[in-house]
Amino acid sequence: MNVNRRNFIKTSGMFAAGSVILPPFVQSCQNVQITDNVKSYLNHFEVSTEMLQKVIATAMSKGGDYADLFFEHKTTNSLGLEDGKVNRAYSNIDFGVGIRVLKGDQTGFAYSETISLNDMQNAAKMAANIANTKATFNPGAVNEKTPSDFYKIVNKWDDVSVKDKVPFVQKINDKVFALDEKVIKVNAFLNDETSYVLFFNSEGRLTYDYRPMISFGVVCIMQKGDQVENAYSARSFRKGFEWLDDNLIDELSKEAIDKTNILFEATKPKAGEMPVVMGAGGSGILLHEAIGHTFEADFNRKGTSIFSNKMGKKVAGDFINIIDDGTLENNRGSINIDDEGNDVQRTYLVKDGILNSYLHDKISANYYKVAPTGNGRRESFRNIPIPRMRATYMENGTDSKEDIISNVDYGVYVDNFSNGQVQIGAGDFTFFVKSGYLIEKGKLTQPIKDINIIGNGPQALSDISMAANDFLIDNGTWTCGKDGQSVPVTCGLPTVLVKKLTVGGTNA
């Protein structure tokens, strides 16, 4: 269903998950010089700059240091295929505003699913209670900030019908079945999301973002004799409908088949501590789980991260450069502004082996007296922003993949992962490896599957002894969870050798 903002208001009673009561249209931009772009977002949310200033003044009325408003209108659509047919469809519309007040490092927060001036004022009063000194706040001039444009879209998902999308889901089912006679079942999905964001704060910054997202994937289930195996292949980008084509279907289908076929011959290696070669791409989960979370500044500000006292110190080899990047074109983890209205950037976390920066939101940036890095992110308008990763990856080294493998007498090569977690304080991590290979006398030999890799983040970082020149971003459907919030991310890595990690396999 093609629903623009105005039609959404008129028909909101049709959507159980998105039904809200919205105020009459208010002409915006009175006596304020702003561009047509920001006017369109004010009109989209049916607010004026005068309304925004009134709500901010209320939020600051008890002596807060800072306040901001985060408006969001998100439409989510999902198609699912099982048993050969597209037989599941889901749509949801979410709408509202989050109001945050900061007093020192303390946060007052409230949200409203309706945006009448009265309801926003009531939410602002609740958020204001983080402070307790009666104050009068006079909003200054409105300063429009034009956001970056890291995801250019030709055909917006707003303009694409279910009928247009169904054939692609059906095609990937048919393609997987056609590629291998062992296929007994296929599950496929196509999820698209469109978010409109409007941001205003007590410093007068007014900015906005349009955030598309598409995720397309397939699960292949195959049987050989009595053995049943499955594997998953997916891609996710901030792209439009033009991204879907037959080449993508061929790529995902072949990948799912290949990943599943490997598992029929795979075994588990002996458990123990050994060298681990992390393959290019999805092995970036090592950076995400073992290192990335411990670089988030809230953990360091509170002294709970193992890296809290290591800023400016050597943490890895001279050839190690680790980046968190919000600027990659059309990347799942990219954002034109962060959820605090800040510019995003390419941030070196580790530069030439030295800890160079944490990932900052406004609170931590104030604490460390540095500029925000554009990492203040939230799941929705119902959540406060906290420091989060975007696309986290390591730059190329100078070795080759073949040289790295040849340096291992006995160990494992891994490149296909499903999930992981980290204990922030100790830096201990674990992640699950779906498949890989045993390395024996410098060569890949027996396929392996279903093992855990366990280690300590700072130790693993310092134990990276070689890095190849084959850097790759994994454009899968990576999602990061923290403090009950989930946000889209990506990760990447060149092939690297970690001198020793604990591999959970068999005891024999």
DAPEPE-V253076 format. One record per pair of residues at least 12 apart in sequence whose C-alpha atoms are under 6 Angstrom apart, sorted by the first residue. I is the first residue (numbers start at 1). GAP is how many residues later the second one is. D is the distance in whole Angstrom. If there is no record, write none. Layout:
I,GAP,D + I,GAP,D
//
This chain:
2,156,6 + 2,157,6 + 5,39,6 + 18,75,5 + 18,76,5 + 21,93,6 + 22,92,6 + 23,93,5 + 25,21,5 + 26,20,6 + 26,21,6 + 28,20,4 + 29,19,6 + 29,20,6 + 55,66,5 + 57,80,5 + 58,66,6 + 59,65,5 + 59,66,6 + 59,69,5 + 61,74,5 + 61,75,6 + 62,66,6 + 62,69,5 + 62,70,5 + 62,71,5 + 62,72,4 + 62,73,5 + 63,68,6 + 63,70,5 + 63,71,6 + 63,72,5 + 64,38,6 + 64,39,5 + 64,67,5 + 65,37,6 + 65,38,5 + 66,35,6 + 66,36,5 + 66,136,6 + 67,33,5 + 67,34,4 + 67,134,6 + 67,135,5 + 68,31,6 + 68,32,5 + 68,132,6 + 68,133,4 + 69,29,6 + 69,30,5 + 69,130,6 + 69,131,5 + 70,27,5 + 70,28,5 + 70,129,5 + 71,25,6 + 71,26,4 + 71,126,6 + 71,127,5 + 72,23,6 + 72,24,6 + 72,124,6 + 72,125,5 + 73,21,6 + 73,22,4 + 73,122,6 + 73,123,5 + 74,19,6 + 74,20,5 + 74,120,6 + 74,121,4 + 75,17,6 + 75,18,5 + 75,118,6 + 75,119,5 + 76,15,5 + 76,16,5 + 76,116,6 + 76,117,4 + 77,13,6 + 77,14,4 + 77,114,6 + 77,115,5 + 78,12,5 + 78,112,6 + 78,113,4 + 79,110,6 + 79,111,5 + 80,108,6 + 80,109,4 + 81,106,6 + 81,107,5 + 82,105,5 + 96,16,6 + 96,17,4 + 96,18,6 + 97,14,6 + 97,15,5 + 97,284,6 + 98,12,6 + 98,13,4 + 98,283,5 + 98,284,6 + 99,12,6 + 101,26,6 + 101,27,6 + 108,19,4 + 108,22,5 + 109,18,5 + 110,13,5 + 110,17,5 + 111,271,6 + 141,63,6 + 142,62,5 + 143,61,5 + 143,62,5 + 143,63,6 + 144,61,6 + 144,62,5 + 144,63,6 + 145,61,6 + 145,62,5 + 147,189,6 + 148,188,5 + 149,187,6 + 150,179,5 + 151,178,6 + 151,179,5 + 153,86,6 + 153,87,5 + 155,85,5 + 155,86,5 + 156,84,5 + 172,77,6 + 176,77,5 + 182,40,5 + 182,41,5 + 183,38,6 + 183,39,4 + 184,37,6 + 184,38,5 + 185,36,5 + 186,33,6 + 186,34,5 + 187,31,6 + 187,32,5 + 188,29,6 + 188,30,4 + 189,27,6 + 189,28,6 + 190,25,6 + 190,26,5 + 191,23,6 + 191,24,5 + 192,21,6 + 192,22,4 + 193,19,6 + 193,20,5 + 194,17,6 + 194,18,5 + 195,15,6 + 195,16,5 + 196,14,5 + 197,12,5 + 212,26,5 + 213,24,6 + 213,25,4 + 214,22,6 + 214,23,6 + 215,20,6 + 215,21,4 + 216,18,6 + 216,19,6 + 217,16,6 + 217,17,4 + 218,14,6 + 218,15,6 + 219,12,6 + 219,13,4 + 220,36,6 + 230,30,5 + 231,25,6 + 231,28,6 + 231,29,5 + 232,24,6 + 233,19,6 + 233,23,5 + 234,242,5 + 235,240,5 + 235,241,4 + 236,239,6 + 236,240,5 + 236,241,5 + 237,93,6 + 237,94,5 + 237,95,5 + 238,92,5 + 238,93,6 + 238,94,6 + 266,181,4 + 266,182,4 + 266,183,6 + 267,181,5 + 267,182,6 + 268,180,5 + 268,181,6 + 268,237,5 + 269,236,5 + 270,235,5 + 270,236,5 + 270,237,6 + 271,232,5 + 271,233,5 + 271,234,4 + 271,235,5 + 271,236,6 + 272,230,5 + 272,231,5 + 273,227,6 + 273,228,5 + 273,229,4 + 274,137,5 + 274,226,5 + 274,227,6 + 275,136,5 + 275,223,6 + 275,224,5 + 275,225,4 + 276,135,6 + 276,136,5 + 276,137,6 + 276,221,6 + 276,222,5 + 277,136,5 + 277,219,6 + 277,220,5 + 278,136,5 + 278,217,6 + 278,218,5 + 279,135,6 + 279,136,5 + 279,216,5 + 280,191,6 + 280,192,6 + 280,213,5 + 280,214,4 + 280,215,4 + 281,191,5 + 281,192,5 + 281,193,5 + 281,211,5 + 281,212,5 + 282,192,5 + 283,132,6 + 284,207,5 + 284,208,4 + 284,209,5 + 289,132,6 + 289,133,6 + 290,139,6 + 290,167,4 + 291,166,5 + 294,130,6 + 295,63,5 + 296,62,6 + 296,63,5 + 296,91,6 + 297,61,5 + 297,62,5 + 297,63,5 + 297,67,6 + 304,121,5 + 305,119,5 + 305,120,5 + 306,119,6 + 311,44,5 + 312,42,6 + 312,43,5 + 312,44,6 + 313,41,5 + 313,42,6 + 314,39,6 + 314,40,4 + 315,38,6 + 315,39,6 + 316,37,4 + 316,145,6 + 316,146,4 + 317,36,5 + 318,34,5 + 318,35,5 + 319,33,6 + 320,32,6 + 320,33,5 + 321,29,5 + 321,30,5 + 321,31,6 + 321,73,6 + 321,74,6 + 322,26,6 + 322,27,6 + 322,28,5 + 322,71,6 + 322,72,4 + 323,24,6 + 323,25,5 + 323,26,6 + 323,69,6 + 323,70,5 + 324,23,5 + 324,67,5 + 324,68,4 + 325,21,4 + 325,66,5 + 326,18,6 + 326,19,6 + 326,64,6 + 333,57,4 + 333,58,5 + 333,155,6 + 333,156,4 + 333,157,5 + 338,36,5 + 338,38,6 + 339,37,6 + 339,38,5 + 340,36,6 + 342,32,5 + 343,31,6 + 344,30,4 + 359,16,6 + 360,12,5 + 360,13,5 + 360,15,6 + 360,27,6 + 361,14,6 + 361,15,4 + 361,26,5 + 375,12,5 + 375,13,5 + 379,106,5 + 379,107,6 + 379,108,6 + 390,99,5 + 391,98,6 + 391,99,5 + 391,100,5 + 392,99,5 + 393,98,5 + 393,99,4 + 393,100,5 + 394,99,5 + 396,73,5 + 396,75,5 + 396,98,6 + 397,70,4 + 397,71,5 + 397,72,5 + 398,70,6 + 398,71,5 + 399,68,6 + 399,69,4 + 400,68,5 + 401,67,6 + 405,37,5 + 406,36,4 + 407,35,6 + 408,34,5 + 409,31,5 + 409,32,4 + 409,33,5 + 410,29,5 + 410,30,5 + 411,28,5 + 412,25,6 + 412,26,5 + 412,27,5 + 413,23,6 + 413,24,5 + 414,22,4 + 416,17,6 + 416,18,5 + 416,19,5 + 417,15,6 + 417,16,5 + 417,17,5 + 418,14,6 + 419,12,6 + 419,13,6 + 427,29,5 + 427,30,5 + 428,27,6 + 428,28,4 + 429,25,6 + 429,26,6 + 429,27,6 + 430,23,6 + 430,24,4 + 431,21,6 + 431,22,6 + 432,20,5 + 433,17,6 + 433,18,5 + 433,19,6 + 434,15,5 + 434,16,5 + 435,13,6 + 435,14,4 + 436,12,5 + 451,53,5 + 451,54,6 + 452,51,6 + 452,52,5 + 453,49,6 + 453,50,5 + 454,48,5 + 455,46,6 + 463,35,5 + 463,36,5 + 464,33,6 + 464,34,4 + 465,32,6 + 466,30,6 + 466,31,5 + 467,28,6 + 467,29,4 + 468,26,6 + 468,27,5 + 470,24,5 + 471,22,5 + 471,23,4 + 472,20,6 + 472,21,6 + 473,18,6 + 473,19,4 + 474,17,6 + 474,18,6 + 478,12,6
//
